Amino acid sequence: MTDLISPPQTAASQPEPLSGQPYAYSRAELVEPDWTRMPGWKDVTAEEWRSVQWQRAHCVKNVKQLRAVMGDLLEDRVYADLERDQAERATMSMLLPPQMLNTIVPSGADPGAAYTEAFYADPVRHYMLPLFSDRRTDWPSHPHATRDSLHEHEMWATEGLTHRYPTKVLAEILPTCPQYCGHCTRMDLVGNSTPVIDKLKFVAKPQQRLDDMFSYLKKNPGVRDVVVSGGDVANMPWPRLEGFLMNLLEIENIRDIRLATKALMGMPQHWLSDDVRAGVERVATVARQRGVMVAMHTHVNAAQSVTPLVAEASRAMFEAGLRDVRNQGVLMRGVNDSVPQLLDLCFALLDGAGVTPYYFYMCDMIPFSEHWRVSVKEAQELQHGILGYLPGFATPRIVCDVPYVGKRWVHQLSEYDEERGISYWKKNYRTGIERDDPEALERTYEYYDPIDTLPERGQAWWREHAGTSLAEAAAHAAASRQASKDQLDG
């Protein structure tokens, strides 16, 4: 019988002799890395660094700007590697705030080979600045990868409003962020087009889209929970975002509002701005008077990203009256795919910034993501490994966002063919496009492990039955967009 719970014991995973435990907890002090180690920022003052205007104005958007900041710290091969990835593989354009770039190789290294090797190995770099040499060459994309891997567009009730769960909706209020993650699950919509991805664009005017959302929510009293996302809400001018939130608070059936923003970590200076803090307090005050819970969800994937500025921004949100600040990370190879990395991150969030570890999502099946994705079995082993160390309320669930199903804890699968890497899942509710489907709750839905993680027999099966072409992914994406258009037109 296969043990799906206990990971295999290797020498590296044996208990440490001094602690007597597989993981030894030690509270770590947060550190703001010294940005003046970067040649391009050697004269930047602390006042400038804390300025959100300076941060936005000095985001790194291309290889030339990265070279200007890094100077002679990196060897030329890094820039060539990055340029090739941007031309041939990247599904997201480059956009790194100084705050985020500063957490890559945070302790520094000697210029040249040492810094370059540290840069290649760095977990934040691995997902924020993907390089061509990171990507797999055997299976760069899974044969079932799609641009809109969760089929959110098909479930748009109005443009940008995804109604996938019975009582919850996702409001994509804008298609931009202050920073672009290489693994973005909404790469079909968010950010600028790249040489390999021509992005989908919203059709309706911005205010009309928001008005349509309000109209739908008022007509559907069964919806009580709105995730306000995008993109990143930090990219919407605060007066417009405050107006949107105040309008949501006028809708009687809305009882939970969650603000989705990676910028709490990537650009905490935004949330520390006086006008934003005052605005959050106004929203939180009205919400409290009306019995509505407003929380913030951020996206941190590595412990080194949790700095004193991030902790200060998190505290500011609590002081302004938000109910909670939670983290929804993404589980990725080369970033956080070990028990120590996950627990270090969780304790940095909880101890250092007061942020509750909430979810770790398995990386979605978008094009060119195979080097990041882990198998369901590996995710199960990681979930097992982190249990018992954190408080129960702060022990994150590792979840698989199964297409046409939604979030499922990784141990909830119905069947699992480990050889071919195919897991089968069921659900207990209908999505917005299945209300009249009598079989929606009976059928199984498939999710696929990265092919390179399979045993040789499984890999051979995929080589025989599927190619590496993105033609199927393109067809799925086109069908998804057409279904969304048909629904909205209807």
N, C-alpha and C positions, 0 to 999 in steps of 0.2 A: 504494500500500500504506500502511495506517495504521501509524504508529510508536507502539507501545504502551509504549515505554520512555522515550524522551526527551520531557520536557515542552516546550511551546512557549516560545521565548525572547522575553521581553518586556524592556522597558527596566529594570523593577524586578528582573529575575532575571539581568541581565548581571553578570559578575565585577566586584567592587570594584577600582578602579584601584590602591589602595594595597596590598591583600593579594594581588591576582592570583588570588583564588579566589572562587567564588560565596558562600562562607561564611567569615568570618574568625573563627577561634577566639581567644577571650581568656578566661582563667580569671576567674571572677567570685567575689568573696567573698560568702558567705551573710550575710543580714541578717535579724534579728528585728525586724519593724516595731514602731514605738512605739505600743502599745495605748492610751496615755494621750491620744492625739490624738482618741480617741472620747470625746465628752462623758460618756457613761454609765460609762466606765472610767477617768476621769481620776485617781481616787484608788486604783486597784488597784495593789498592790505586786508586786514581782518574785516574792516568796514565794507570794503568792496565785496569780499567773499560772502558776507551776510546779506548783500543786496540782491533781491530777486531780479531787478532790472539788469544788474551786471551778469548774473547767472544766465538769464535768457539771451542776452546779447553775445555771450561768449560760448554758446553751445558749439560743440564740434559736429560739423555736418558733412565733412568730406575728408579725404586722405590728406589733402594739402593743409587743412586746418589742424589735423592731428599731428602732422609733422612739425608744424609751427609751435605746438604746445610741448611736444616730447623732445624736440631738438635732437641731440646726439645720444639720447638714452637708448633708443631702439636701432637695431640694424635695418638696413634697407629691405631685407627680405620680408619683414613684417608688412611694410607698405605695399610691396608687390603682391603679397598674399591677400591682403585686404582688398586691393584694387580688383584682383581677379574674382574674388567672391562677390563684390558689388556688381560686377559685370555679368557673372554667370550663374549665381546661386541665390543671392540675397532676395528675400521676399519683403524685407523692410529696408527703407533707406536709413542712412546713418543719422542719428541725433542723440548726442550725449551731453547733458549738462555738465559743467565743471565738477559739481558735487559728486556725480557718479564716476566720472573719469578719475577723480582723485582717490577713489576707493579701490582702483586697480593697482596691484602691487603696492599696497598701502605703506609697507615698511621700506620701500625703495630697494635699490640694488646698484651695484657698480654699472656705469654706462657700458653699452655694447652687449657682449654675449650674455653676461649674467642677467642684465635687465631684460633682454630679449627672451631668454628662457623662462624667467619668472612671469613675463607678460603672456607668453604662450600658455603657461600652466594656470594662470589666474582664473578662478571660477566666475568672477563678475565679467571679466573680458570675454569668457567663453560664450556667454549668452548675449552680451550687449554689443560686442564687436566680433561677430563670427568671421573666421578666416576660411579661405578655400580649403586649406589643409585640414581643417576640423571635420569637414563634411566627408561622409562615406562615399567611396567611388563604386562599390559593388551595388549597393542599394541606397542611392542618395535620397530617394523618396519611396515610400511604400506604394505598391500598386493600387491600393485603395485610398491613398491620400487625396484630399480635395481642398480647394481653396477655402470654401466655407465648410469646414470639417464637421461642425455641429449642426449644420442646416438651419442656422438661425434665420436666414433671410426667408426661408419657406414658412417660418412661423411668425413673420411680421404681421401683427394685427393692424398696425398702421406703419408707415415707413419709419424704421428704426426702433419700433416697439415689439420686442420678441415676447410672445406669450407661450412659453413652453411648459411651465408648471401650473397646476390648478389655481393657486392663490398668489402667484408671484409673476412679475414681469421684469424684463430688462429694458431700460430706456437708454438707447444709444443717442445721446443728445448732440454729439459732435464727433467728427472722424479724425481728430488729431490728439497728440499727446505732447508733453514737454520732453519726452524721451521715447525712443523706439526700441523695444526689445526684439531681438532677432527671431524669437520663437512665437511672436504674437499670434494668438489663435484667430484674431479678426484681421489677419493680413490681407484678406480680400477687399476690405473696406478702409482700414485705418492707415493713414500716412500717405506719403507720395508714392506714385508708381515707380517701379524699378525696371531695369532692362528685361527682367523675366516675368514681371507681374504688372499688368495693366489694371489699376485699382477700380473697383466699383465706386460710383459717385451717387450721393443722395440726389434725388430729382426735385423734390419739393423745396420751397424756400424754408430757411431755418425756423422762422416763427410759425409758419403753417404746420411744419412737422410737429412742433411742440403742442400747438393747439389741437391737432388731431389726436395726440396722445392723451391730452386732458379729456377730450370728448369721449374717447374709448373707455378711459378709467371711470368716468362718471356713469357710463352706461353699463358697466360690468361690476356690480357691487361684490362679486365673489373674489375680486382682486384686492388684497390687503397690503401687499409688500412690493415696493418698487426699488430696484437696484438702479441707481442713476450713474450711468457709465458713459462709454464712448468707444474709443478714445478715453481721455482722462479729464475729469471734471475741472482739474486745475487749469486747463486751457480755455475754459469759458470765462470771459470777463465776469468778475464777481457780481456786479449788479444784475446781469442777465441770469446767472446761476441762482442768486438769491430770489429773484422773481419767480423762477421756475419752481424752486422749493416751496416758496410761500403759496403758490397756486396748488401744489400737491397737498399742502396742509389744509387747504380749503375743502378737499374731497373727503367726505365723511368716512368712506370705507378704507382709506389708506391709513394703516396703523404702524407700518415699519418703513423707514426710508434708509437706504444704505448708499453712501457716497463712495464711489470706486476711484481711487487715485494712487497710482504708484509714486506720484510726485511727493507724497509725504516722506518717502525715502530719497527719491531721485532729485527733488528740488524742494527740500523742507523750507527753504527761504520763502516760498510762495505762501505756505500756511502760517508762517511767522509774521507776515506782513500785517501791520496794524489794521488796515481796512478789511482784510480778509478775516482776521480774528474777531473783529467787532461784528462783521456780518454773520459769521458762524454763531456767535452768541445771540444775535437777534433771532436767527432761525431756531436755535435750540430752545430759546425762551418760549416762542410761540408753540413749538412742538410739545414742550413740557406742559403748557397750559391746556393743550388739547389731548393730552394723553398719547401722543405719538412718539415712538422711539426712533431717534436718528443716530446712526452709527457711521463710522468710517471704515472702509476696507482698503488696505494697502497691499503691496505686492513686493515682498522682500525674499530673495532666494539664497543669500549668503550672509553669514554672521558679520563679515567685515563691512557690510553696507550699513550696519546699525551704528551710527556715530552719535556724539553728543548733540549735534544739531538735529538729528532725527528724533532723539529722545525729547529735546526741547519742543519740537513741533508737536509731538504726540501729547506731551503734557499740556500744551496750549489748547489742543482740541478738547481735552478733558475739562480744563478750566473754563472753556467757552460753553460747556454744557452738553457735549456729545455723550451719548450713553456708553459707547464703547469704541475702541479702536482695535481692529482685528487684522490678521495677516492671512492672505491667500497666496501661498507660494506655488511654484511649479516645480515638480520633481524632474530633474534633468541629469543625464550623465555628464560628468566633468564639472558639475556645479555643486550638487548636494545629494549625491546618490550613495551616501554611506550613513550609518547610524550616528557616528560622531559629528559629521557635518550637519545633519538635521538637528541633533540635540544642541549643538553649539549655537545654531541659529535660533532655535526656540528659546533657549535661555537668554541669549542676547536681547531678543525681543521682549521677553517677559520681565527679566530682571532689570535690563538697561533702559527700556523705553515704555514699559507698561502696556505693550501691545500683545494681545492674546493670539497665540498660534491657533489657527482655525482650520484651514484646509491646506493640503498639498495636492494639487491636481497633477495627474499624469499628463505629460506634454501631448497635445492633440496631434492628429494625423494630418498635418499640413504638408505641402511640398517641401522637400529638402530638410526635413527635421529628424531623420533617422538617427543621426549621431547624438541627438539629445534624448530620444525616447528610451524608456526602460520597459521591460516586460511586466506583465501583470504579476508573474511569480516574484520578480525582484521587488515590486512594490509591496506585495504581501509580506515579504521577509523584512522590509524596512519598517512597515507598520508594526510588526511583531517586535522589532528591535527597539523601538522608541517607547513602548508601553512601560509604565511603572516608574518613570523618572520624573515626569511632569505632573502637576496637579491634574485631576481628571478634566476639569473645565478648560484646561489649556493644553490638553493633549490633542494635537491636530489629527484629523482623519485624512488618510490618503485615499483619494477618490479617482475613479475613472469616469470621465465625462463621455458616456457612450452615445454615439450618434443616434438620434431619434428617441433616446431614453432620458439622458440627463445624468446628474451626479449619482454615482453608485460607489459605496465603500468597496475597496478592492477584494474583500472576502465575500461579497454578495453575488458573485457570478453563479449561474445555474450549471454550466458545464465548462470544461476547459480542456482543449486539445493542446497540451504543452509541446508536442512534437511539431505541429504546424503553427503553433502560436495563435490559435483562434479561441477566444473566449466568447461565451454565449450568455446573454443577460435578459432579464425580464423586468417589467415595470408594473406599477400599481396605479397608474393614472394615464389619462389620455392627454397628449399635447394639443395645441390649438388646431392642428390640421387632422386630428383623428377623432373628433367628437362623435362622428357617425360611423366609426370603424368598429365593428363588433369583435374583431380579432386582435385589436391593439394590445390588450392585456394578456393575451395567450401566446402570441408569437415570441420567438427569441430574436435578439438583435446581436450583431457580431461586432467584436473589437479585435484588432490585430496587433500582435507583438512585433517589435522590430525583427526583421528576418535574420539579421546577423547574430541575434541572441539565441537562435534556435539550434538544436542539434543538427548534425550534417544531413540526416534523413529529411528533416523538415525543410532545411534550406534547399535540398535537391528537389523537393516537391514544388516549392515556389519557383525555382528556376524552370521547371517543366511547365508550370501552369500560368505563369505571369511574367511579363517583361518589365523592364525598368522605365518604359516610356511614360510620360506624363499625359498622354493622349486621353486615357480614361479619367484622370483627375480633371482635365480640362472639360471633358464632356459632363462630368458630375457637376462642376462649378456652373457651367452654362445652364444646365437643367435646374439647378437650385435658384439661380437668378430669375429664370423664366417663370418658375413656380411662384416666386415672390411677386413678380410683376403681375402675373395672372390674378393672384389673390387680391392685390391692391386695386387692380382695375375692376375686379368683380365687386 
